Amino acid sequence: MEQIAAALGDGARWRIVELLAERPRSVGELAELTGLRQPQTTKHLQTLARAGLVTVFPLGQRRVYALESEPLTAFERRLHELVESVRADERDVIERYRAAIEAETADREGWADGRTFSFEREIAASLEVVWRHWLEPELLASWWAPSSMTVTECVLEPGGRAVLEYRDAEGRYRSEGRVHTAEEPEHLAFDLSVMDAFTGHYDVRLDAVPAGTRLRVDLRITETTTEALPYVAGIATGWGQVLDNLVNTITRGAKS
């Protein structure tokens, strides 16, 4: 497939393919129609032949080239698969994050102190199941990071450490703090110093509802630096994404 893409990636070869799609043609005719010299046309045809896109038919002293439709059909199917696999929701996350950064102005220390965020989700699972996904490190790591990241440490220890560390190809990102409240299975409160850019105070509450569990996360930020701008701008988008991860993770677990 890569060879077909490379062969079609040249403008002159693409024009030759268009002409051969109309009908088989000789090298001389293709050279005349494309404005290329005959040796150049021959080289382009050889490249297309190696990719399986054309076949040559010697007719006496003439060599006539015809287009093969099967490789183009396979290439069309692969392009369709790529189009279908494009994650519009992931692109939307990036667009919203960029817009949020452009809308912010960090011109002093403490510029976003006191800002609050709230998030709610209803999850078709019991309080105990949702609580375990916050307190058990393996379950916590299964959802508490964007899908593009790899979690390397993730713990919320009642009365102890709060740590979220993850990495990607460009670096490692670590946030540390303390868990202040862990009232099973309804109330969790902890702090995290996020990349030394700001401190987040998180209050997590779980309530039983007919459909399962209502989750509410309240976040208040303090100690913001001017370097905190991209992190603060990404809070709404990022937490929305990871809480959706949580819902999906629990839902998949219930079905398995």
ABEGO torsion letter per residue (X at the ends): XAAAAAAAABAAAAAAAAAAAABBBBAAAAAAAAGBBAAAAAAAAAAAAAAGABBBBBBEABBBBBBBAAAAAAAAAAAAAAAAABBAAAAAAAAAAAAAAAABBBABBGAABGBBBBBBBBBBBBAAAAAAAAABAAAAAAABBBAABBBABBBBBBGBBBBBBBBBAAEBBBBBBBBABBBOAABBBBBBBBGGABBBBBBBBBBBBAAGBBBBBBBBBBGBBAAAAAAAAAAAAAAAAAAAAAAAAAAAAAAX
